[in-house]
């Protein structure tokens, strides 16, 4: 899990291959992405809160734009590390 440094958001990684973005103030899930072919092991926000990175047990990394408040937009898909 990771907290956004600038918004009341939490991102979580999951063994079911999803990345979830949560609204901490409202206590509810805002977005769920099936982001990787295998379990997602880690997530991290950029310092300015504009990007979210995810890492999987299959050695792939995803990067996601958070420039809008309602969706995660893939920036380049998933790539092998």
PDB file of N, CA, C and O in Angstrom:
ATOM      1  N   UNK A   1       0.834  -1.175   0.000  1.00  0.00           N
ATOM      2  CA  UNK A   1       0.000   0.000   0.000  1.00  0.00           C
ATOM      3  C   UNK A   1       0.881   1.241   0.000  1.00  0.00           C
ATOM      4  O   UNK A   1       2.029   1.222   0.445  1.00  0.00           O
ATOM      5  N   UNK A   2       0.299   2.324  -0.518  1.00  0.00           N
ATOM      6  CA  UNK A   2       0.999   3.607  -0.526  1.00  0.00           C
ATOM      7  C   UNK A   2      -0.025   4.729  -0.430  1.00  0.00           C
ATOM      8  O   UNK A   2      -1.096   4.664  -1.032  1.00  0.00           O
ATOM      9  N   UNK A   3       0.322   5.758   0.336  1.00  0.00           N
ATOM     10  CA  UNK A   3      -0.515   6.946   0.437  1.00  0.00           C
ATOM     11  C   UNK A   3      -0.001   8.015  -0.517  1.00  0.00           C
ATOM     12  O   UNK A   3       1.207   8.203  -0.666  1.00  0.00           O
ATOM     13  N   UNK A   4      -0.936   8.715  -1.164  1.00  0.00           N
ATOM     14  CA  UNK A   4      -0.565   9.833  -2.016  1.00  0.00           C
ATOM     15  C   UNK A   4      -0.004  10.951  -1.152  1.00  0.00           C
ATOM     16  O   UNK A   4      -0.529  11.219  -0.071  1.00  0.00           O
ATOM     17  N   UNK A   5       1.061  11.609  -1.616  1.00  0.00           N
ATOM     18  CA  UNK A   5       1.622  12.711  -0.842  1.00  0.00           C
ATOM     19  C   UNK A   5       0.808  14.004  -0.933  1.00  0.00           C
ATOM     20  O   UNK A   5       1.054  14.934  -0.166  1.00  0.00           O
ATOM     21  N   UNK A   6      -0.156  14.080  -1.856  1.00  0.00           N
ATOM     22  CA  UNK A   6      -0.877  15.344  -2.057  1.00  0.00           C
ATOM     23  C   UNK A   6      -2.401  15.224  -2.048  1.00  0.00           C
ATOM     24  O   UNK A   6      -3.091  16.240  -1.969  1.00  0.00           O
ATOM     25  N   UNK A   7      -2.927  14.032  -2.124  1.00  0.00           N
ATOM     26  CA  UNK A   7      -4.376  13.839  -2.141  1.00  0.00           C
ATOM     27  C   UNK A   7      -4.752  12.784  -1.104  1.00  0.00           C
ATOM     28  O   UNK A   7      -3.901  11.997  -0.689  1.00  0.00           O
ATOM     29  N   UNK A   8      -6.003  12.760  -0.686  1.00  0.00           N
ATOM     30  CA  UNK A   8      -6.421  11.751   0.291  1.00  0.00           C
ATOM     31  C   UNK A   8      -6.685  10.398  -0.377  1.00  0.00           C
ATOM     32  O   UNK A   8      -7.794   9.867  -0.313  1.00  0.00           O
ATOM     33  N   UNK A   9      -5.657   9.856  -1.014  1.00  0.00           N
ATOM     34  CA  UNK A   9      -5.765   8.598  -1.737  1.00  0.00           C
ATOM     35  C   UNK A   9      -4.818   7.569  -1.160  1.00  0.00           C
ATOM     36  O   UNK A   9      -3.756   7.888  -0.625  1.00  0.00           O
ATOM     37  N   UNK A  10      -5.236   6.339  -1.286  1.00  0.00           N
ATOM     38  CA  UNK A  10      -4.412   5.191  -0.934  1.00  0.00           C
ATOM     39  C   UNK A  10      -4.417   4.267  -2.144  1.00  0.00           C
ATOM     40  O   UNK A  10      -5.466   4.055  -2.752  1.00  0.00           O
ATOM     41  N   UNK A  11      -3.286   3.727  -2.494  1.00  0.00           N
ATOM     42  CA  UNK A  11      -3.201   2.731  -3.571  1.00  0.00           C
ATOM     43  C   UNK A  11      -2.829   1.401  -2.931  1.00  0.00           C
ATOM     44  O   UNK A  11      -2.026   1.351  -1.999  1.00  0.00           O
ATOM     45  N   UNK A  12      -3.417   0.330  -3.439  1.00  0.00           N
ATOM     46  CA  UNK A  12      -3.098  -0.992  -2.899  1.00  0.00           C
ATOM     47  C   UNK A  12      -2.787  -1.959  -4.029  1.00  0.00           C
ATOM     48  O   UNK A  12      -3.340  -1.876  -5.126  1.00  0.00           O
ATOM     49  N   UNK A  13      -1.875  -2.886  -3.718  1.00  0.00           N
ATOM     50  CA  UNK A  13      -1.495  -3.960  -4.636  1.00  0.00           C
ATOM     51  C   UNK A  13      -2.202  -5.221  -4.177  1.00  0.00           C
ATOM     52  O   UNK A  13      -2.484  -5.382  -2.990  1.00  0.00           O
ATOM     53  N   UNK A  14      -2.493  -6.121  -5.118  1.00  0.00           N
ATOM     54  CA  UNK A  14      -3.254  -7.306  -4.746  1.00  0.00           C
ATOM     55  C   UNK A  14      -2.782  -8.554  -5.484  1.00  0.00           C
ATOM     56  O   UNK A  14      -2.314  -8.487  -6.620  1.00  0.00           O
ATOM     57  N   UNK A  15      -2.916  -9.680  -4.819  1.00  0.00           N
ATOM     58  CA  UNK A  15      -2.570 -10.959  -5.435  1.00  0.00           C
ATOM     59  C   UNK A  15      -3.518 -11.318  -6.573  1.00  0.00           C
ATOM     60  O   UNK A  15      -3.198 -12.182  -7.390  1.00  0.00           O
ATOM     61  N   UNK A  16      -4.684 -10.667  -6.641  1.00  0.00           N
ATOM     62  CA  UNK A  16      -5.623 -10.956  -7.737  1.00  0.00           C
ATOM     63  C   UNK A  16      -5.330 -10.132  -8.994  1.00  0.00           C
ATOM     64  O   UNK A  16      -6.197  -9.983  -9.856  1.00  0.00           O
ATOM     65  N   UNK A  17      -4.100  -9.594  -9.099  1.00  0.00           N
ATOM     66  CA  UNK A  17      -3.587  -8.876 -10.274  1.00  0.00           C
ATOM     67  C   UNK A  17      -4.149  -7.469 -10.420  1.00  0.00           C
ATOM     68  O   UNK A  17      -4.078  -6.891 -11.505  1.00  0.00           O
ATOM     69  N   UNK A  18      -4.697  -6.914  -9.367  1.00  0.00           N
ATOM     70  CA  UNK A  18      -5.284  -5.586  -9.477  1.00  0.00           C
ATOM     71  C   UNK A  18      -4.503  -4.540  -8.686  1.00  0.00           C
ATOM     72  O   UNK A  18      -3.832  -4.831  -7.696  1.00  0.00           O
ATOM     73  N   UNK A  19      -4.626  -3.320  -9.173  1.00  0.00           N
ATOM     74  CA  UNK A  19      -4.198  -2.126  -8.457  1.00  0.00           C
ATOM     75  C   UNK A  19      -5.482  -1.389  -8.131  1.00  0.00           C
ATOM     76  O   UNK A  19      -6.323  -1.176  -9.003  1.00  0.00           O
ATOM     77  N   UNK A  20      -5.630  -1.002  -6.884  1.00  0.00           N
ATOM     78  CA  UNK A  20      -6.836  -0.276  -6.483  1.00  0.00           C
ATOM     79  C   UNK A  20      -6.447   1.092  -5.932  1.00  0.00           C
ATOM     80  O   UNK A  20      -5.448   1.241  -5.228  1.00  0.00           O
ATOM     81  N   UNK A  21      -7.264   2.084  -6.274  1.00  0.00           N
ATOM     82  CA  UNK A  21      -7.096   3.422  -5.719  1.00  0.00           C
ATOM     83  C   UNK A  21      -8.292   3.700  -4.829  1.00  0.00           C
ATOM     84  O   UNK A  21      -9.438   3.533  -5.245  1.00  0.00           O
ATOM     85  N   UNK A  22      -8.022   4.124  -3.604  1.00  0.00           N
ATOM     86  CA  UNK A  22      -9.047   4.345  -2.589  1.00  0.00           C
ATOM     87  C   UNK A  22      -9.129   5.824  -2.237  1.00  0.00           C
ATOM     88  O   UNK A  22      -8.115   6.521  -2.214  1.00  0.00           O
ATOM     89  N   UNK A  23     -10.327   6.294  -1.966  1.00  0.00           N
ATOM     90  CA  UNK A  23     -10.549   7.634  -1.436  1.00  0.00           C
ATOM     91  C   UNK A  23     -10.572   7.493   0.081  1.00  0.00           C
ATOM     92  O   UNK A  23     -11.525   6.950   0.640  1.00  0.00           O
ATOM     93  N   UNK A  24      -9.538   7.973   0.744  1.00  0.00           N
ATOM     94  CA  UNK A  24      -9.405   7.807   2.191  1.00  0.00           C
ATOM     95  C   UNK A  24     -10.483   8.586   2.933  1.00  0.00           C
ATOM     96  O   UNK A  24     -11.035   8.085   3.913  1.00  0.00           O
ATOM     97  N   UNK A  25     -10.793   9.799   2.487  1.00  0.00           N
ATOM     98  CA  UNK A  25     -11.803  10.617   3.168  1.00  0.00           C
ATOM     99  C   UNK A  25     -13.185   9.968   3.152  1.00  0.00           C
ATOM    100  O   UNK A  25     -13.925  10.037   4.133  1.00  0.00           O
ATOM    101  N   UNK A  26     -13.518   9.347   2.040  1.00  0.00           N
ATOM    102  CA  UNK A  26     -14.842   8.722   1.910  1.00  0.00           C
ATOM    103  C   UNK A  26     -14.847   7.245   2.276  1.00  0.00           C
ATOM    104  O   UNK A  26     -15.911   6.645   2.427  1.00  0.00           O
ATOM    105  N   UNK A  27     -13.671   6.660   2.418  1.00  0.00           N
ATOM    106  CA  UNK A  27     -13.580   5.256   2.797  1.00  0.00           C
ATOM    107  C   UNK A  27     -14.111   4.298   1.750  1.00  0.00           C
ATOM    108  O   UNK A  27     -14.721   3.280   2.075  1.00  0.00           O
ATOM    109  N   UNK A  28     -13.871   4.637   0.469  1.00  0.00           N
ATOM    110  CA  UNK A  28     -14.370   3.743  -0.585  1.00  0.00           C
ATOM    111  C   UNK A  28     -13.386   3.634  -1.739  1.00  0.00           C
ATOM    112  O   UNK A  28     -12.537   4.500  -1.950  1.00  0.00           O
ATOM    113  N   UNK A  29     -13.529   2.550  -2.470  1.00  0.00           N
ATOM    114  CA  UNK A  29     -12.695   2.319  -3.642  1.00  0.00           C
ATOM    115  C   UNK A  29     -13.127   3.240  -4.766  1.00  0.00           C
ATOM    116  O   UNK A  29     -14.316   3.383  -5.049  1.00  0.00           O
ATOM    117  N   UNK A  30     -12.132   3.872  -5.412  1.00  0.00           N
ATOM    118  CA  UNK A  30     -12.423   4.758  -6.538  1.00  0.00           C
ATOM    119  C   UNK A  30     -12.138   4.103  -7.885  1.00  0.00           C
ATOM    120  O   UNK A  30     -12.809   4.399  -8.875  1.00  0.00           O
ATOM    121  N   UNK A  31     -11.155   3.222  -7.926  1.00  0.00           N
ATOM    122  CA  UNK A  31     -10.744   2.627  -9.194  1.00  0.00           C
ATOM    123  C   UNK A  31     -10.136   1.264  -8.927  1.00  0.00           C
ATOM    124  O   UNK A  31      -9.433   1.073  -7.935  1.00  0.00           O
ATOM    125  N   UNK A  32     -10.406   0.321  -9.808  1.00  0.00           N
ATOM    126  CA  UNK A  32      -9.788  -0.994  -9.745  1.00  0.00           C
ATOM    127  C   UNK A  32      -9.312  -1.363 -11.138  1.00  0.00           C
ATOM    128  O   UNK A  32     -10.083  -1.339 -12.097  1.00  0.00           O
ATOM    129  N   UNK A  33      -8.031  -1.705 -11.241  1.00  0.00           N
ATOM    130  CA  UNK A  33      -7.452  -2.067 -12.532  1.00  0.00           C
ATOM    131  C   UNK A  33      -6.866  -3.457 -12.467  1.00  0.00           C
ATOM    132  O   UNK A  33      -6.164  -3.799 -11.515  1.00  0.00           O
ATOM    133  N   UNK A  34      -7.149  -4.250 -13.464  1.00  0.00           N
ATOM    134  CA  UNK A  34      -6.420  -5.500 -13.627  1.00  0.00           C
ATOM    135  C   UNK A  34      -5.175  -5.124 -14.407  1.00  0.00           C
ATOM    136  O   UNK A  34      -5.195  -5.029 -15.634  1.00  0.00           O
ATOM    137  N   UNK A  35      -4.102  -4.913 -13.682  1.00  0.00           N
ATOM    138  CA  UNK A  35      -2.954  -4.228 -14.243  1.00  0.00           C
ATOM    139  C   UNK A  35      -1.840  -5.136 -14.733  1.00  0.00           C
ATOM    140  O   UNK A  35      -1.063  -4.732 -15.598  1.00  0.00           O
ATOM    141  N   UNK A  36      -1.741  -6.317 -14.225  1.00  0.00           N
ATOM    142  CA  UNK A  36      -0.612  -7.198 -14.530  1.00  0.00           C
ATOM    143  C   UNK A  36      -1.104  -8.622 -14.780  1.00  0.00           C
ATOM    144  O   UNK A  36      -2.198  -8.984 -14.346  1.00  0.00           O
ATOM    145  N   UNK A  37      -0.310  -9.426 -15.471  1.00  0.00           N
ATOM    146  CA  UNK A  37      -0.691 -10.820 -15.691  1.00  0.00           C
ATOM    147  C   UNK A  37      -0.543 -11.691 -14.437  1.00  0.00           C
ATOM    148  O   UNK A  37      -1.141 -12.765 -14.361  1.00  0.00           O
ATOM    149  N   UNK A  38       0.245 -11.242 -13.457  1.00  0.00           N
ATOM    150  CA  UNK A  38       0.421 -11.974 -12.198  1.00  0.00           C
ATOM    151  C   UNK A  38       0.157 -11.034 -11.025  1.00  0.00           C
ATOM    152  O   UNK A  38      -0.206  -9.875 -11.223  1.00  0.00           O
ATOM    153  N   UNK A  39       0.337 -11.528  -9.822  1.00  0.00           N
ATOM    154  CA  UNK A  39       0.071 -10.757  -8.609  1.00  0.00           C
ATOM    155  C   UNK A  39       0.842  -9.441  -8.596  1.00  0.00           C
ATOM    156  O   UNK A  39       2.022  -9.393  -8.946  1.00  0.00           O
ATOM    157  N   UNK A  40       0.159  -8.382  -8.188  1.00  0.00           N
ATOM    158  CA  UNK A  40       0.799  -7.083  -8.011  1.00  0.00           C
ATOM    159  C   UNK A  40       1.376  -7.073  -6.602  1.00  0.00           C
ATOM    160  O   UNK A  40       0.668  -7.347  -5.633  1.00  0.00           O
ATOM    161  N   UNK A  41       2.655  -6.757  -6.490  1.00  0.00           N
ATOM    162  CA  UNK A  41       3.360  -6.833  -5.207  1.00  0.00           C
ATOM    163  C   UNK A  41       3.613  -5.476  -4.567  1.00  0.00           C
ATOM    164  O   UNK A  41       3.761  -5.393  -3.348  1.00  0.00           O
ATOM    165  N   UNK A  42       3.664  -4.401  -5.368  1.00  0.00           N
ATOM    166  CA  UNK A  42       3.975  -3.103  -4.777  1.00  0.00           C
ATOM    167  C   UNK A  42       3.394  -1.971  -5.615  1.00  0.00           C
ATOM    168  O   UNK A  42       3.181  -2.105  -6.820  1.00  0.00           O
ATOM    169  N   UNK A  43       3.149  -0.864  -4.946  1.00  0.00           N
ATOM    170  CA  UNK A  43       2.689   0.366  -5.592  1.00  0.00           C
ATOM    171  C   UNK A  43       3.409   1.538  -4.934  1.00  0.00           C
ATOM    172  O   UNK A  43       3.793   1.464  -3.767  1.00  0.00           O
ATOM    173  N   UNK A  44       3.590   2.620  -5.692  1.00  0.00           N
ATOM    174  CA  UNK A  44       4.225   3.823  -5.163  1.00  0.00           C
ATOM    175  C   UNK A  44       3.738   5.034  -5.939  1.00  0.00           C
ATOM    176  O   UNK A  44       3.608   4.986  -7.162  1.00  0.00           O
ATOM    177  N   UNK A  45       3.470   6.121  -5.225  1.00  0.00           N
ATOM    178  CA  UNK A  45       3.121   7.393  -5.843  1.00  0.00           C
ATOM    179  C   UNK A  45       4.390   8.199  -6.088  1.00  0.00           C
ATOM    180  O   UNK A  45       5.370   8.067  -5.355  1.00  0.00           O
ATOM    181  N   UNK A  46       4.366   9.033  -7.124  1.00  0.00           N
ATOM    182  CA  UNK A  46       5.449   9.987  -7.323  1.00  0.00           C
ATOM    183  C   UNK A  46       5.324  11.087  -6.267  1.00  0.00           C
ATOM    184  O   UNK A  46       4.270  11.241  -5.650  1.00  0.00           O
ATOM    185  N   UNK A  47       6.386  11.842  -6.062  1.00  0.00           N
ATOM    186  CA  UNK A  47       6.393  12.887  -5.034  1.00  0.00           C
ATOM    187  C   UNK A  47       5.296  13.921  -5.210  1.00  0.00           C
ATOM    188  O   UNK A  47       4.690  14.372  -4.238  1.00  0.00           O
ATOM    189  N   UNK A  48       5.047  14.291  -6.458  1.00  0.00           N
ATOM    190  CA  UNK A  48       4.029  15.308  -6.711  1.00  0.00           C
ATOM    191  C   UNK A  48       2.631  14.709  -6.853  1.00  0.00           C
ATOM    192  O   UNK A  48       1.668  15.444  -7.072  1.00  0.00           O
ATOM    193  N   UNK A  49       2.505  13.381  -6.732  1.00  0.00           N
ATOM    194  CA  UNK A  49       1.212  12.723  -6.762  1.00  0.00           C
ATOM    195  C   UNK A  49       0.580  12.598  -8.128  1.00  0.00           C
ATOM    196  O   UNK A  49      -0.616  12.321  -8.222  1.00  0.00           O
ATOM    197  N   UNK A  50       1.338  12.792  -9.187  1.00  0.00           N
ATOM    198  CA  UNK A  50       0.777  12.724 -10.545  1.00  0.00           C
ATOM    199  C   UNK A  50       0.870  11.346 -11.178  1.00  0.00           C
ATOM    200  O   UNK A  50       0.207  11.080 -12.181  1.00  0.00           O
ATOM    201  N   UNK A  51       1.683  10.470 -10.609  1.00  0.00           N
ATOM    202  CA  UNK A  51       1.940   9.154 -11.198  1.00  0.00           C
ATOM    203  C   UNK A  51       1.855   8.075 -10.138  1.00  0.00           C
ATOM    204  O   UNK A  51       2.134   8.309  -8.962  1.00  0.00           O
ATOM    205  N   UNK A  52       1.467   6.898 -10.574  1.00  0.00           N
ATOM    206  CA  UNK A  52       1.450   5.719  -9.715  1.00  0.00           C
ATOM    207  C   UNK A  52       2.199   4.620 -10.448  1.00  0.00           C
ATOM    208  O   UNK A  52       1.941   4.361 -11.623  1.00  0.00           O
ATOM    209  N   UNK A  53       3.115   3.983  -9.763  1.00  0.00           N
ATOM    210  CA  UNK A  53       3.854   2.854 -10.340  1.00  0.00           C
ATOM    211  C   UNK A  53       3.409   1.576  -9.631  1.00  0.00           C
ATOM    212  O   UNK A  53       3.096   1.588  -8.440  1.00  0.00           O
ATOM    213  N   UNK A  54       3.387   0.479 -10.380  1.00  0.00           N
ATOM    214  CA  UNK A  54       3.043  -0.821  -9.807  1.00  0.00           C
ATOM    215  C   UNK A  54       4.057  -1.858 -10.269  1.00  0.00           C
ATOM    216  O   UNK A  54       4.562  -1.795 -11.391  1.00  0.00           O
ATOM    217  N   UNK A  55       4.346  -2.803  -9.397  1.00  0.00           N
ATOM    218  CA  UNK A  55       5.289  -3.866  -9.718  1.00  0.00           C
ATOM    219  C   UNK A  55       4.671  -5.217  -9.443  1.00  0.00           C
ATOM    220  O   UNK A  55       3.910  -5.379  -8.489  1.00  0.00           O
ATOM    221  N   UNK A  56       4.999  -6.188 -10.280  1.00  0.00           N
ATOM    222  CA  UNK A  56       4.386  -7.507 -10.203  1.00  0.00           C
ATOM    223  C   UNK A  56       5.417  -8.600  -9.943  1.00  0.00           C
ATOM    224  O   UNK A  56       6.614  -8.417 -10.163  1.00  0.00           O
ATOM    225  N   UNK A  57       4.925  -9.727  -9.474  1.00  0.00           N
ATOM    226  CA  UNK A  57       5.794 -10.884  -9.231  1.00  0.00           C
ATOM    227  C   UNK A  57       6.349 -11.469 -10.524  1.00  0.00           C
ATOM    228  O   UNK A  57       7.265 -12.290 -10.474  1.00  0.00           O
ATOM    229  N   UNK A  58       5.824 -11.071 -11.679  1.00  0.00           N
ATOM    230  CA  UNK A  58       6.352 -11.550 -12.962  1.00  0.00           C
ATOM    231  C   UNK A  58       7.428 -10.610 -13.516  1.00  0.00           C
ATOM    232  O   UNK A  58       7.791 -10.693 -14.689  1.00  0.00           O
ATOM    233  N   UNK A  59       7.934  -9.712 -12.657  1.00  0.00           N
ATOM    234  CA  UNK A  59       9.005  -8.767 -13.024  1.00  0.00           C
ATOM    235  C   UNK A  59       8.570  -7.719 -14.040  1.00  0.00           C
ATOM    236  O   UNK A  59       9.391  -7.241 -14.824  1.00  0.00           O
ATOM    237  N   UNK A  60       7.298  -7.357 -14.036  1.00  0.00           N
ATOM    238  CA  UNK A  60       6.831  -6.255 -14.879  1.00  0.00           C
ATOM    239  C   UNK A  60       6.521  -5.050 -14.001  1.00  0.00           C
ATOM    240  O   UNK A  60       6.226  -5.176 -12.813  1.00  0.00           O
ATOM    241  N   UNK A  61       6.598  -3.877 -14.628  1.00  0.00           N
ATOM    242  CA  UNK A  61       6.316  -2.620 -13.953  1.00  0.00           C
ATOM    243  C   UNK A  61       5.283  -1.872 -14.781  1.00  0.00           C
ATOM    244  O   UNK A  61       5.381  -1.826 -16.007  1.00  0.00           O
ATOM    245  N   UNK A  62       4.300  -1.290 -14.120  1.00  0.00           N
ATOM    246  CA  UNK A  62       3.314  -0.453 -14.801  1.00  0.00           C
ATOM    247  C   UNK A  62       3.418   0.957 -14.283  1.00  0.00           C
ATOM    248  O   UNK A  62       3.724   1.155 -13.107  1.00  0.00           O
ATOM    249  N   UNK A  63       3.175   1.945 -15.121  1.00  0.00           N
ATOM    250  CA  UNK A  63       3.107   3.322 -14.658  1.00  0.00           C
ATOM    251  C   UNK A  63       1.794   3.925 -15.129  1.00  0.00           C
ATOM    252  O   UNK A  63       1.362   3.701 -16.260  1.00  0.00           O
ATOM    253  N   UNK A  64       1.170   4.688 -14.250  1.00  0.00           N
ATOM    254  CA  UNK A  64      -0.190   5.164 -14.456  1.00  0.00           C
ATOM    255  C   UNK A  64      -0.261   6.654 -14.181  1.00  0.00           C
ATOM    256  O   UNK A  64       0.229   7.128 -13.157  1.00  0.00           O
ATOM    257  N   UNK A  65      -0.866   7.380 -15.087  1.00  0.00           N
ATOM    258  CA  UNK A  65      -1.068   8.810 -14.913  1.00  0.00           C
ATOM    259  C   UNK A  65      -2.269   9.043 -13.999  1.00  0.00           C
ATOM    260  O   UNK A  65      -3.307   8.402 -14.163  1.00  0.00           O
ATOM    261  N   UNK A  66      -2.134   9.947 -13.049  1.00  0.00           N
ATOM    262  CA  UNK A  66      -3.224  10.309 -12.142  1.00  0.00           C
ATOM    263  C   UNK A  66      -3.656  11.751 -12.382  1.00  0.00           C
ATOM    264  O   UNK A  66      -4.069  12.437 -11.447  1.00  0.00           O
ATOM    265  N   UNK A  67      -3.566  12.208 -13.606  1.00  0.00           N
ATOM    266  CA  UNK A  67      -3.855  13.604 -13.916  1.00  0.00           C
ATOM    267  C   UNK A  67      -5.336  13.934 -13.838  1.00  0.00           C
ATOM    268  O   UNK A  67      -5.697  15.108 -13.753  1.00  0.00           O
ATOM    269  N   UNK A  68      -6.196  12.937 -13.865  1.00  0.00           N
ATOM    270  CA  UNK A  68      -7.616  13.169 -13.642  1.00  0.00           C
ATOM    271  C   UNK A  68      -7.992  12.500 -12.334  1.00  0.00           C
ATOM    272  O   UNK A  68      -7.327  11.556 -11.910  1.00  0.00           O
ATOM    273  N   UNK A  69      -9.025  12.963 -11.701  1.00  0.00           N
ATOM    274  CA  UNK A  69      -9.386  12.437 -10.384  1.00  0.00           C
ATOM    275  C   UNK A  69     -10.237  11.175 -10.452  1.00  0.00           C
ATOM    276  O   UNK A  69     -10.391  10.492  -9.440  1.00  0.00           O
ATOM    277  N   UNK A  70     -10.791  10.846 -11.608  1.00  0.00           N
ATOM    278  CA  UNK A  70     -11.695   9.711 -11.679  1.00  0.00           C
ATOM    279  C   UNK A  70     -11.137   8.469 -12.346  1.00  0.00           C
ATOM    280  O   UNK A  70     -11.815   7.442 -12.379  1.00  0.00           O
ATOM    281  N   UNK A  71      -9.938   8.525 -12.872  1.00  0.00           N
ATOM    282  CA  UNK A  71      -9.444   7.323 -13.534  1.00  0.00           C
ATOM    283  C   UNK A  71      -7.923   7.258 -13.491  1.00  0.00           C
ATOM    284  O   UNK A  71      -7.232   8.271 -13.376  1.00  0.00           O
ATOM    285  N   UNK A  72      -7.443   6.059 -13.587  1.00  0.00           N
ATOM    286  CA  UNK A  72      -6.024   5.807 -13.784  1.00  0.00           C
ATOM    287  C   UNK A  72      -5.834   5.561 -15.259  1.00  0.00           C
ATOM    288  O   UNK A  72      -6.540   4.737 -15.842  1.00  0.00           O
ATOM    289  N   UNK A  73      -4.916   6.241 -15.868  1.00  0.00           N
ATOM    290  CA  UNK A  73      -4.689   6.088 -17.302  1.00  0.00           C
ATOM    291  C   UNK A  73      -3.309   5.496 -17.524  1.00  0.00           C
ATOM    292  O   UNK A  73      -2.313   6.062 -17.073  1.00  0.00           O
ATOM    293  N   UNK A  74      -3.235   4.355 -18.219  1.00  0.00           N
ATOM    294  CA  UNK A  74      -1.908   3.761 -18.463  1.00  0.00           C
ATOM    295  C   UNK A  74      -1.085   4.680 -19.348  1.00  0.00           C
ATOM    296  O   UNK A  74      -1.593   5.238 -20.321  1.00  0.00           O
ATOM    297  N   UNK A  75       0.187   4.835 -19.010  1.00  0.00           N
ATOM    298  CA  UNK A  75       1.040   5.722 -19.783  1.00  0.00           C
ATOM    299  C   UNK A  75       1.840   4.964 -20.832  1.00  0.00           C
ATOM    300  O   UNK A  75       2.165   5.525 -21.878  1.00  0.00           O
ATOM    301  N   UNK A  76       2.155   3.742 -20.581  1.00  0.00           N
ATOM    302  CA  UNK A  76       2.937   2.993 -21.546  1.00  0.00           C
ATOM    303  C   UNK A  76       2.698   1.521 -21.431  1.00  0.00           C
ATOM    304  O   UNK A  76       3.428   0.709 -22.000  1.00  0.00           O
ATOM    305  N   UNK A  77       1.670   1.177 -20.693  1.00  0.00           N
ATOM    306  CA  UNK A  77       1.383  -0.230 -20.499  1.00  0.00           C
ATOM    307  C   UNK A  77       2.313  -0.854 -19.479  1.00  0.00           C
ATOM    308  O   UNK A  77       2.893  -0.165 -18.639  1.00  0.00           O
ATOM    309  N   UNK A  78       2.443  -2.124 -19.559  1.00  0.00           N
ATOM    310  CA  UNK A  78       3.256  -2.895 -18.648  1.00  0.00           C
ATOM    311  C   UNK A  78       4.529  -3.282 -19.379  1.00  0.00           C
ATOM    312  O   UNK A  78       4.481  -3.701 -20.536  1.00  0.00           O
ATOM    313  N   UNK A  79       5.664  -3.146 -18.715  1.00  0.00           N
ATOM    314  CA  UNK A  79       6.922  -3.491 -19.371  1.00  0.00           C
ATOM    315  C   UNK A  79       7.766  -4.342 -18.445  1.00  0.00           C
ATOM    316  O   UNK A  79       7.686  -4.232 -17.221  1.00  0.00           O
ATOM    317  N   UNK A  80       8.575  -5.191 -19.054  1.00  0.00           N
ATOM    318  CA  UNK A  80       9.473  -6.047 -18.271  1.00  0.00           C
ATOM    319  C   UNK A  80      10.619  -5.206 -17.726  1.00  0.00           C
ATOM    320  O   UNK A  80      11.116  -4.297 -18.390  1.00  0.00           O
ATOM    321  N   UNK A  81      11.023  -5.527 -16.516  1.00  0.00           N
ATOM    322  CA  UNK A  81      12.114  -4.770 -15.906  1.00  0.00           C
ATOM    323  C   UNK A  81      13.462  -5.356 -16.263  1.00  0.00           C
ATOM    324  O   UNK A  81      14.493  -4.839 -15.832  1.00  0.00           O
TER     325      UNK A  81
END
